[in-house]
Amino acid sequence: MVEIYRDLLIIICICLFGWGIIRIERIYQYPFFMGSMFISFLMPQVFALINNPGLVTQDALERVLLMSCLCAAACWIGYTMKPNTKLLKKLNIIIDQRKLFIAGIALMFQGYLFGFLLAITTIQRSDSGTWTGPATIYVFLAQVINIAFGIFLLQTLKRPKVINIILTIIAGWPVVQPIFVGRRQSTMTFIIIIGLSFWLVLRYVPPRAAIITAVVLLVFIIPVVGELRSHFWDLVFNSKWQEVLSASQRAFETQQKGDILELRNAALIADATEKTGRYGYGSGWWDSIVFQYVPGQIVGYDLKKSLQFNLITKDTLNNLYGYIIPTGSTKTGIGDSFSEFGYLGCFYFALIAYFFKNLWISAVYQKSIFSSLLYMGLVSPAMVGLTHGIGRFWQEAIFQVFFVSLTVYYSRAKYKYSAINSELGDNT
């Protein structure tokens, strides 16, 4: 059955990818970019895990491959559902462009303020190596700069005035900086904001050949950037292409040896959940939200811990298999969703797909600014939902929904005619 599930997953991924390539404008839609992540992130690990299962039994391997097939298929199934007209109506909020401009400046100021506080703060780390203390709050609140960058880039593409161009550059600089230290999600976020903005305003899409090449390269770039971090860009900017190729080959070969695989984490987490019967039924995602939004340094770490369930922990895997999840690796959306609802956890990929379908229609056809900003903000979390876990998606989605909603609430036009006058004023 392992070979059957593997081949089925390959077919599903090719269908998701082909769906976007056939009509190139679909590359910005949920089934395609999730299919690209399944191909570039998950498929290499599938082959590596099959060749080197380690502690993963045959049953556990079949389970994680079947779950991967279901999650990939759910990305398409959820997207085929008819949009919700009531939701589309709520998303279509009339915006006062002048207020939106002010809101963008406020977000940019917040981003720079907390970025500065982060720069002068000594980073504290927990026993597991993750950040703790005030730095976590600063880096969290500084992320609004991405929303500001999206606002000003859209404004620049619609009306390329000097002030819009300047503010786009100022807001974009903090977004670009993490790219040079090898932050893969930051790189993807920057590309998404640029690409979607050009599509939404100018209907520009890159050539098919470029997209196909990019997805193929991601198979090799994802592991090498994770290994080299900022040194990867040092090699690129110094045109040391031979070293880049050699490093990419080494990183890919290391991955294929299967010593450290996120998919192995997922397989063992799913197996532990099946053996113990400790399905989270959403409690694991609640734990993720508490971890992100309840500041232990303020309310106390004992209170924070008491708000979490922690049904399947690192100790559980250690006790059952003598296995500890390697530092820096994740449990993936495959393991995360199975540990909550078993095979039914795949429907959360369908639910996310359905929400993206409504956002797409609202942003592209109704030209909703609210949906456009939210779409740009949620694509990266959706991808991270596969690589890191659905709990991580909820963490970042709540942030995006809150701050984009707050921005739009301030920027909404009180009357329709005021929005029209505002638009006319911007064009004069």
MARPA-724039 format. One record per residue (C-alpha): residue number from 0; chain; x negated, y negated, z negated. Coordinates in nm, 4 decimals. Each point is the difference from the previous one (the first is absolute). Example, Ala and Ser with C-alpha at 12.3 -4.5 7.8 and 13.67 -1.06 7.14 Angstrom:
BEGIN
resi; chain; u; v; w
0; A; -1.2300; 0.4500; -0.7800 $
1; A; -0.1370; -0.3440; 0.0660 $
//
This chain:
BEGIN
resi; chain; u; v; w
0; A; 0.0000; 0.0000; 0.0000 $
1; A; -0.2938; -0.2352; -0.0535 $
2; A; -0.0734; -0.0130; 0.3720 $
3; A; 0.3683; -0.0498; 0.0822 $
4; A; 0.0366; -0.2924; -0.2416 $
5; A; -0.3266; -0.1489; 0.1229 $
6; A; 0.1124; 0.0169; 0.3638 $
7; A; 0.3437; -0.1361; -0.0903 $
8; A; -0.1601; -0.2972; -0.1752 $
9; A; -0.2173; -0.0649; 0.3056 $
10; A; 0.3096; 0.0016; 0.2239 $
11; A; 0.1918; -0.2386; -0.2291 $
12; A; -0.2947; -0.2400; -0.0191 $
13; A; -0.0446; 0.0034; 0.3779 $
14; A; 0.3722; -0.0736; 0.0429 $
15; A; -0.0166; -0.2959; -0.2407 $
16; A; -0.3092; -0.1319; 0.1741 $
17; A; 0.1383; 0.0602; 0.3488 $
18; A; 0.3268; -0.1728; -0.0895 $
19; A; -0.1943; -0.3209; -0.0516 $
20; A; -0.2360; 0.0326; 0.2937 $
21; A; 0.2813; 0.0603; 0.2507 $
22; A; 0.1417; -0.3449; -0.0804 $
23; A; -0.2951; -0.1980; -0.1246 $
24; A; 0.2058; -0.2516; -0.2015 $
25; A; 0.0876; 0.2871; -0.2350 $
26; A; -0.3517; 0.0032; -0.1434 $
27; A; 0.1163; -0.2434; -0.2679 $
28; A; 0.2894; 0.2230; -0.1052 $
29; A; 0.0014; 0.2414; -0.2923 $
30; A; -0.0075; 0.3387; 0.1800 $
31; A; -0.3048; -0.0965; 0.2050 $
32; A; -0.2200; -0.1539; -0.2653 $
33; A; 0.0838; 0.2803; -0.2427 $
34; A; -0.0710; 0.2556; 0.2709 $
35; A; -0.3355; -0.1696; 0.0541 $
36; A; -0.0784; 0.0315; -0.3712 $
37; A; 0.0977; 0.3674; -0.0025 $
38; A; -0.2345; 0.0569; 0.2947 $
39; A; -0.2955; -0.2052; -0.1227 $
40; A; 0.0204; 0.0639; -0.3751 $
41; A; 0.1828; 0.3280; -0.0585 $
42; A; -0.0736; 0.2238; 0.2998 $
43; A; -0.3805; 0.0086; -0.0479 $
44; A; 0.0605; 0.1050; -0.3607 $
45; A; 0.2432; 0.2691; 0.1112 $
46; A; -0.2711; 0.1712; 0.2045 $
47; A; -0.2552; -0.0486; -0.2767 $
48; A; 0.2303; 0.1470; -0.2661 $
49; A; 0.0902; 0.3012; 0.2142 $
50; A; -0.3691; 0.0726; 0.0574 $
51; A; -0.0960; -0.0623; -0.3631 $
52; A; 0.3047; 0.0443; -0.2282 $
53; A; -0.2070; 0.0409; -0.3169 $
54; A; 0.2395; 0.0353; -0.2938 $
55; A; 0.3030; -0.0353; 0.2276 $
56; A; 0.1801; 0.3319; 0.0402 $
57; A; 0.1714; 0.1133; 0.3202 $
58; A; 0.3441; -0.0847; -0.1427 $
59; A; -0.1162; -0.3449; -0.1109 $
60; A; -0.1556; -0.0636; 0.3410 $
61; A; 0.3187; 0.0980; 0.1810 $
62; A; 0.2024; -0.2179; -0.2384 $
63; A; -0.2059; -0.3157; 0.0563 $
64; A; -0.0028; 0.0506; 0.3783 $
65; A; 0.3771; 0.0519; 0.0121 $
66; A; 0.0502; -0.3079; -0.2161 $
67; A; -0.2256; -0.1971; 0.2361 $
68; A; 0.2160; 0.1088; 0.2945 $
69; A; 0.3186; -0.1041; -0.1803 $
70; A; -0.1396; -0.3411; -0.0979 $
71; A; -0.1231; -0.0700; 0.3539 $
72; A; 0.3345; 0.1047; 0.1483 $
73; A; 0.1847; -0.2156; -0.2555 $
74; A; -0.1810; -0.3067; 0.1338 $
75; A; 0.1884; 0.0562; 0.3255 $
76; A; 0.3307; 0.1250; -0.1410 $
77; A; 0.0501; -0.3031; -0.2233 $
78; A; -0.0758; -0.2340; 0.2885 $
79; A; 0.2676; 0.1517; 0.2259 $
80; A; 0.2832; -0.0958; -0.2356 $
81; A; 0.2249; -0.2901; 0.0929 $
82; A; -0.0872; -0.3294; -0.1709 $
83; A; 0.2107; -0.1343; -0.2848 $
84; A; 0.1912; -0.3054; 0.1238 $
85; A; 0.0530; -0.1308; -0.3536 $
86; A; -0.3708; 0.0188; -0.0715 $
87; A; -0.0834; -0.1705; 0.3304 $
88; A; 0.2332; -0.2831; -0.0916 $
89; A; -0.1701; -0.0470; -0.3379 $
90; A; -0.3422; 0.0005; 0.1616 $
91; A; 0.0949; -0.2692; 0.2496 $
92; A; -0.0643; -0.3055; -0.2184 $
93; A; -0.0172; -0.3426; 0.1593 $
94; A; -0.3285; -0.1689; -0.0891 $
95; A; -0.0904; -0.3646; -0.0413 $
96; A; -0.3395; -0.0138; 0.1733 $
97; A; -0.1246; -0.2929; -0.2085 $
98; A; 0.0729; 0.1860; -0.3231 $
99; A; -0.1678; 0.3103; 0.1378 $
100; A; -0.3084; -0.2091; 0.0764 $
101; A; -0.0079; -0.1251; -0.3607 $
102; A; 0.0516; 0.3530; -0.1317 $
103; A; -0.2946; 0.1173; 0.2101 $
104; A; -0.2228; -0.2670; -0.1532 $
105; A; 0.1128; 0.1015; -0.3505 $
106; A; -0.0785; 0.3657; 0.0704 $
107; A; -0.3374; -0.0933; 0.1446 $
108; A; -0.0805; -0.2078; -0.3100 $
109; A; 0.0974; 0.2920; -0.2256 $
110; A; -0.2140; 0.2384; 0.2023 $
111; A; -0.3065; -0.2248; -0.0228 $
112; A; 0.0566; -0.0747; -0.3694 $
113; A; 0.0115; 0.3627; -0.1086 $
114; A; -0.2747; 0.0886; 0.2447 $
115; A; -0.2196; -0.2574; -0.1752 $
116; A; 0.0943; 0.1325; -0.3440 $
117; A; -0.0872; 0.3503; 0.1187 $
118; A; -0.3391; -0.1189; 0.1255 $
119; A; -0.0979; -0.1418; -0.3407 $
120; A; 0.1374; 0.2933; -0.1997 $
121; A; -0.2136; 0.2908; -0.1178 $
122; A; 0.1541; 0.3194; 0.1342 $
123; A; 0.0954; 0.2511; -0.2688 $
124; A; 0.0376; 0.3659; 0.0912 $
125; A; 0.1868; 0.2863; -0.1620 $
126; A; -0.1492; 0.3435; -0.0679 $
127; A; 0.1217; 0.1169; 0.3422 $
128; A; -0.1783; -0.2884; 0.1741 $
129; A; 0.3100; -0.2043; 0.0875 $
130; A; 0.0266; -0.3696; -0.0755 $
131; A; 0.1590; -0.1121; -0.3230 $
132; A; 0.0473; -0.3261; -0.1887 $
133; A; 0.0763; -0.3485; 0.1410 $
134; A; -0.1621; 0.0777; 0.3378 $
135; A; 0.2885; 0.2319; 0.0893 $
136; A; 0.2486; -0.2849; -0.0501 $
137; A; -0.2073; -0.2450; 0.2017 $
138; A; -0.0510; 0.2313; 0.2977 $
139; A; 0.3700; 0.0882; -0.0104 $
140; A; 0.1203; -0.3607; 0.0139 $
141; A; -0.2635; -0.1017; 0.2560 $
142; A; 0.1579; 0.2306; 0.2593 $
143; A; 0.2667; -0.2592; 0.0844 $
144; A; -0.2618; -0.1545; 0.2303 $
145; A; 0.0980; 0.2690; 0.2538 $
146; A; 0.3549; -0.1369; 0.0111 $
147; A; -0.1302; -0.3551; 0.0424 $
148; A; -0.2234; 0.1147; 0.2847 $
149; A; 0.2988; 0.1611; 0.1718 $
150; A; 0.2094; -0.3159; -0.0373 $
151; A; -0.2636; -0.2315; 0.1472 $
152; A; -0.0978; 0.2389; 0.2789 $
153; A; 0.3631; 0.0252; 0.1132 $
154; A; 0.0266; -0.3790; -0.0154 $
155; A; -0.3214; -0.0407; 0.2009 $
156; A; 0.1130; 0.2366; 0.2737 $
157; A; 0.3359; -0.1785; 0.0248 $
158; A; -0.1408; -0.3517; -0.0285 $
159; A; -0.3805; -0.0136; 0.0379 $
160; A; -0.0470; -0.3290; -0.1828 $
161; A; -0.3316; -0.0907; -0.1585 $
162; A; 0.1397; 0.0179; -0.3540 $
163; A; 0.1439; 0.3478; 0.0609 $
164; A; -0.3295; 0.1249; 0.1445 $
165; A; -0.1999; -0.1398; -0.2931 $
166; A; 0.2314; 0.1512; -0.2601 $
167; A; -0.0059; 0.3350; 0.1807 $
168; A; -0.3796; 0.0041; -0.0162 $
169; A; -0.0054; -0.1032; -0.3671 $
170; A; 0.2615; 0.2608; -0.0970 $
171; A; -0.1640; 0.2634; 0.2181 $
172; A; -0.3487; -0.0234; -0.1465 $
173; A; 0.0773; 0.1852; -0.3277 $
174; A; 0.1842; 0.2619; 0.2066 $
175; A; -0.3086; 0.0588; 0.2162 $
176; A; -0.2591; 0.0082; -0.2811 $
177; A; 0.0884; 0.3465; -0.1431 $
178; A; -0.0449; 0.1482; 0.3478 $
179; A; -0.3745; -0.0676; -0.0172 $
180; A; -0.0372; 0.2025; -0.3203 $
181; A; 0.1598; 0.3039; 0.1612 $
182; A; 0.3559; -0.0254; -0.1324 $
183; A; 0.1995; 0.2167; 0.2393 $
184; A; 0.3453; -0.1127; -0.1094 $
185; A; -0.0990; -0.3664; 0.0237 $
186; A; -0.1256; 0.0615; 0.3532 $
187; A; 0.3259; 0.1663; 0.0970 $
188; A; 0.2046; -0.2788; -0.1618 $
189; A; -0.1870; -0.2655; 0.1973 $
190; A; 0.0459; 0.1883; 0.3292 $
191; A; 0.3705; 0.0524; -0.0719 $
192; A; 0.0678; -0.3676; -0.0744 $
193; A; -0.1825; -0.1061; 0.3175 $
194; A; 0.1572; 0.2626; 0.2241 $
195; A; 0.3564; -0.0397; -0.1240 $
196; A; -0.0160; -0.3789; 0.0139 $
197; A; -0.1100; 0.0073; 0.3649 $
198; A; 0.2754; 0.2479; 0.0785 $
199; A; 0.2783; -0.1840; -0.1839 $
200; A; -0.0819; -0.3388; 0.1526 $
201; A; -0.1734; 0.0695; 0.3327 $
202; A; 0.1076; 0.3622; 0.0630 $
203; A; -0.3639; 0.0911; 0.0483 $
204; A; -0.1124; 0.3612; -0.0319 $
205; A; -0.3502; 0.1405; 0.0525 $
206; A; -0.0675; 0.2395; 0.2905 $
207; A; 0.0867; 0.3701; -0.0418 $
208; A; -0.3614; 0.1009; 0.0495 $
209; A; -0.1058; -0.2225; -0.2886 $
210; A; 0.2628; 0.1506; -0.2320 $
211; A; -0.0898; 0.3586; 0.0873 $
212; A; -0.3701; -0.0758; -0.0448 $
213; A; 0.0651; -0.1703; -0.3356 $
214; A; 0.1919; 0.2984; -0.1406 $
215; A; -0.2709; 0.2427; 0.1140 $
216; A; -0.2690; -0.2194; -0.1574 $
217; A; 0.1962; -0.0166; -0.3261 $
218; A; -0.0591; 0.3720; -0.0448 $
219; A; -0.3706; -0.0785; -0.0369 $
220; A; 0.0190; -0.3542; -0.1403 $
221; A; 0.2177; 0.0821; -0.3034 $
222; A; -0.2569; 0.2342; -0.1613 $
223; A; -0.3070; -0.2040; 0.0994 $
224; A; 0.1355; -0.3305; -0.1320 $
225; A; 0.0982; 0.1759; -0.3213 $
226; A; -0.3577; 0.1224; -0.0334 $
227; A; -0.1986; -0.3053; 0.1147 $
228; A; 0.2363; -0.2822; -0.1021 $
229; A; -0.1636; -0.3389; 0.0774 $
230; A; -0.3077; 0.1656; 0.1520 $
231; A; 0.2221; 0.1142; 0.2891 $
232; A; 0.0568; -0.3603; 0.1081 $
233; A; -0.3680; -0.0830; -0.0476 $
234; A; -0.0788; 0.2657; 0.2584 $
235; A; 0.2729; -0.1244; 0.2353 $
236; A; -0.0982; -0.3673; -0.0162 $
237; A; -0.3635; 0.0899; 0.0525 $
238; A; 0.0971; 0.2109; 0.3023 $
239; A; -0.1576; 0.3128; -0.1475 $
240; A; 0.2384; 0.2226; 0.1927 $
241; A; -0.2140; 0.3102; -0.0205 $
242; A; 0.0023; -0.0198; -0.3788 $
243; A; 0.3761; -0.0572; 0.0043 $
244; A; 0.0480; 0.3116; 0.2139 $
245; A; -0.2325; 0.2057; -0.2172 $
246; A; 0.1715; -0.1139; -0.3207 $
247; A; 0.3436; 0.0689; 0.1493 $
248; A; -0.1052; 0.3490; 0.1036 $
249; A; -0.1440; 0.0745; -0.3440 $
250; A; 0.3116; -0.1295; -0.1781 $
251; A; 0.2304; 0.2012; 0.2250 $
252; A; -0.2074; 0.3158; -0.0430 $
253; A; -0.0018; -0.0527; -0.3779 $
254; A; 0.3774; -0.0304; 0.0064 $
255; A; 0.0341; 0.3168; 0.2066 $
256; A; -0.2072; 0.1933; -0.2541 $
257; A; 0.3007; -0.0538; -0.2248 $
258; A; -0.1819; -0.0634; -0.3262 $
259; A; 0.2212; -0.3002; -0.0812 $
260; A; 0.3417; -0.0137; 0.1651 $
261; A; 0.3065; -0.2007; -0.0959 $
262; A; 0.2123; 0.2717; 0.1582 $
263; A; -0.1506; 0.2526; -0.2432 $
264; A; 0.1149; -0.2282; -0.2823 $
265; A; 0.3465; -0.0007; 0.1544 $
266; A; 0.0059; 0.3787; 0.0380 $
267; A; -0.0994; 0.0601; -0.3632 $
268; A; 0.2402; -0.2643; -0.1325 $
269; A; 0.2859; 0.1580; 0.1948 $
270; A; -0.1026; 0.3464; -0.1179 $
271; A; -0.0225; -0.1158; -0.3632 $
272; A; 0.3447; -0.1576; 0.0275 $
273; A; 0.1413; 0.3228; 0.1428 $
274; A; -0.1600; 0.2117; -0.2733 $
275; A; 0.0937; -0.2210; -0.2958 $
276; A; 0.3372; -0.1179; 0.1318 $
277; A; -0.0889; -0.3525; -0.1120 $
278; A; 0.1608; -0.1886; 0.2851 $
279; A; -0.0052; -0.3715; -0.0637 $
280; A; 0.3346; -0.0916; 0.1628 $
281; A; -0.1361; -0.3507; 0.0454 $
282; A; -0.1714; -0.0272; -0.3389 $
283; A; -0.3442; 0.0113; 0.1639 $
284; A; 0.0878; -0.3027; 0.2089 $
285; A; 0.1290; -0.1697; -0.3122 $
286; A; -0.3388; 0.0723; -0.1587 $
287; A; -0.1676; -0.1699; 0.2981 $
288; A; 0.2179; -0.3084; -0.0392 $
289; A; -0.0700; -0.0178; -0.3743 $
290; A; -0.3717; 0.0428; 0.0696 $
291; A; 0.0062; -0.2906; 0.2453 $
292; A; 0.2388; -0.2446; -0.1621 $
293; A; -0.0280; 0.0490; -0.3767 $
294; A; -0.3181; -0.1790; -0.1162 $
295; A; -0.1525; 0.2162; -0.2702 $
296; A; -0.2339; -0.2805; -0.1060 $
297; A; 0.3065; -0.2073; -0.0923 $
298; A; 0.2634; 0.2463; -0.1304 $
299; A; -0.2478; 0.2588; -0.1252 $
300; A; -0.1194; 0.3205; 0.1651 $
301; A; 0.1885; 0.2220; -0.2445 $
302; A; 0.3312; -0.1603; 0.0990 $
303; A; -0.0899; 0.0235; 0.3669 $
304; A; -0.0843; 0.3691; -0.0356 $
305; A; 0.3254; 0.0652; -0.1873 $
306; A; 0.1967; -0.1311; 0.2991 $
307; A; -0.1510; 0.2658; 0.2283 $
308; A; 0.0933; 0.3663; 0.0415 $
309; A; -0.3278; 0.1436; 0.1419 $
310; A; 0.1436; 0.3445; 0.0753 $
311; A; -0.2800; 0.1192; 0.2292 $
312; A; -0.3354; -0.1398; -0.1125 $
313; A; -0.3668; 0.0641; 0.0675 $
314; A; -0.0016; 0.2206; -0.3089 $
315; A; 0.2742; 0.2139; 0.1554 $
316; A; -0.2126; 0.0722; 0.3062 $
317; A; -0.3045; 0.0597; -0.2179 $
318; A; 0.1871; 0.2472; -0.2202 $
319; A; 0.1551; 0.1901; 0.2905 $
320; A; -0.2848; 0.0027; 0.2493 $
321; A; -0.3044; -0.1467; -0.1713 $
322; A; 0.0282; -0.2798; 0.2547 $
323; A; -0.0451; -0.3730; -0.0525 $
324; A; 0.1061; -0.2427; 0.2723 $
325; A; -0.3221; -0.1637; 0.1250 $
326; A; -0.0400; -0.3672; -0.0879 $
327; A; 0.1160; -0.2198; 0.2850 $
328; A; 0.2131; 0.2666; 0.1682 $
329; A; 0.3808; -0.0036; 0.0015 $
330; A; 0.2933; 0.2410; -0.0199 $
331; A; 0.1516; -0.1258; 0.3299 $
332; A; 0.3663; -0.0582; 0.0723 $
333; A; 0.0317; 0.3716; 0.0745 $
334; A; -0.0947; 0.1125; -0.3495 $
335; A; 0.1671; -0.2978; -0.1638 $
336; A; 0.3398; 0.0492; 0.1616 $
337; A; -0.0030; 0.3786; -0.0563 $
338; A; -0.0802; -0.0437; -0.3696 $
339; A; 0.3127; -0.2137; -0.0356 $
340; A; 0.2669; 0.1854; 0.2009 $
341; A; -0.1634; 0.3033; 0.1564 $
342; A; 0.0602; 0.0313; 0.3724 $
343; A; 0.2853; -0.2522; -0.0296 $
344; A; -0.2623; -0.2629; -0.0787 $
345; A; -0.0576; -0.0329; 0.3744 $
346; A; 0.3268; -0.1926; 0.0239 $
347; A; -0.1731; -0.2978; -0.1590 $
348; A; -0.1996; -0.0321; 0.3199 $
349; A; 0.3337; -0.0009; 0.1828 $
350; A; 0.1372; -0.2632; -0.2381 $
351; A; -0.3000; -0.2246; 0.0586 $
352; A; 0.0338; 0.0566; 0.3756 $
353; A; 0.3657; -0.1029; -0.0133 $
354; A; -0.0852; -0.3212; -0.1828 $
355; A; -0.2682; -0.0795; 0.2575 $
356; A; 0.2548; 0.0578; 0.2785 $
357; A; 0.2246; -0.2685; -0.1485 $
358; A; -0.2932; -0.2364; -0.0546 $
359; A; -0.1137; 0.0470; 0.3604 $
360; A; 0.3401; -0.0804; 0.1477 $
361; A; 0.0391; -0.2997; -0.2282 $
362; A; -0.3492; -0.1367; 0.0746 $
363; A; -0.0107; 0.0639; 0.3747 $
364; A; 0.3584; -0.0492; 0.1129 $
365; A; 0.1404; -0.2329; -0.2663 $
366; A; -0.3361; -0.1795; -0.0355 $
367; A; 0.0302; 0.0009; -0.3781 $
368; A; -0.3006; -0.1631; -0.1679 $
369; A; 0.0812; 0.1901; -0.3184 $
370; A; -0.0140; 0.3361; 0.1796 $
371; A; -0.3112; -0.0997; 0.1972 $
372; A; -0.1982; -0.0862; -0.3136 $
373; A; 0.1274; 0.3046; -0.1857 $
374; A; -0.0811; 0.2280; 0.2931 $
375; A; -0.3563; -0.1298; 0.0190 $
376; A; -0.0382; 0.0469; -0.3736 $
377; A; 0.1382; 0.3548; -0.0127 $
378; A; -0.1795; 0.1716; 0.2895 $
379; A; -0.3245; 0.0391; -0.1934 $
380; A; 0.1750; 0.1316; -0.3160 $
381; A; 0.1896; 0.2484; 0.2175 $
382; A; -0.3285; 0.1366; 0.1352 $
383; A; -0.1470; 0.0068; -0.3503 $
384; A; 0.3124; 0.1915; -0.1016 $
385; A; -0.1385; 0.2887; 0.2057 $
386; A; -0.3655; -0.0324; -0.0964 $
387; A; 0.0446; -0.0809; -0.3711 $
388; A; 0.3563; 0.0931; -0.0926 $
389; A; 0.3586; -0.1212; 0.0079 $
390; A; -0.0525; -0.1444; -0.3468 $
391; A; -0.2622; -0.2323; 0.1483 $
392; A; 0.2515; -0.1035; 0.2672 $
393; A; 0.2535; -0.0991; -0.2665 $
394; A; -0.2665; -0.1984; -0.1847 $
395; A; -0.0854; -0.2099; 0.3032 $
396; A; 0.3533; -0.0140; 0.1415 $
397; A; 0.1356; -0.1563; -0.3200 $
398; A; -0.2707; -0.2656; 0.0183 $
399; A; 0.0772; -0.0818; 0.3641 $
400; A; 0.3774; -0.0031; -0.0442 $
401; A; -0.0237; -0.2224; -0.3084 $
402; A; -0.2331; -0.2656; 0.1392 $
403; A; 0.1439; -0.0042; 0.3527 $
404; A; 0.3516; -0.0237; -0.1459 $
405; A; -0.1112; -0.2800; -0.2318 $
406; A; -0.1555; -0.1830; 0.2946 $
407; A; 0.3107; 0.0381; 0.2148 $
408; A; 0.2319; -0.0929; -0.2864 $
409; A; -0.1831; -0.3305; -0.0343 $
410; A; -0.0202; -0.0515; 0.3769 $
411; A; 0.3576; 0.0867; 0.0893 $
412; A; 0.2073; -0.2697; 0.1634 $
413; A; 0.2953; -0.1223; -0.2036 $
414; A; 0.2035; -0.0618; 0.3128 $
415; A; -0.0354; 0.1286; 0.3508 $
416; A; -0.0300; -0.3459; 0.1457 $
417; A; -0.2900; -0.0833; -0.2313 $
418; A; -0.1927; 0.2962; 0.1411 $
419; A; 0.0720; -0.1179; 0.3536 $
420; A; -0.1122; -0.3535; -0.0814 $
421; A; -0.3116; 0.1373; -0.1654 $
422; A; -0.0821; 0.2046; 0.3085 $
423; A; 0.0556; -0.3008; 0.2257 $
424; A; -0.2200; -0.2094; -0.2238 $
425; A; -0.2819; 0.2520; 0.0263 $
426; A; 0.0204; -0.0019; 0.3774 $
427; A; -0.0104; -0.3784; 0.0382 $
//
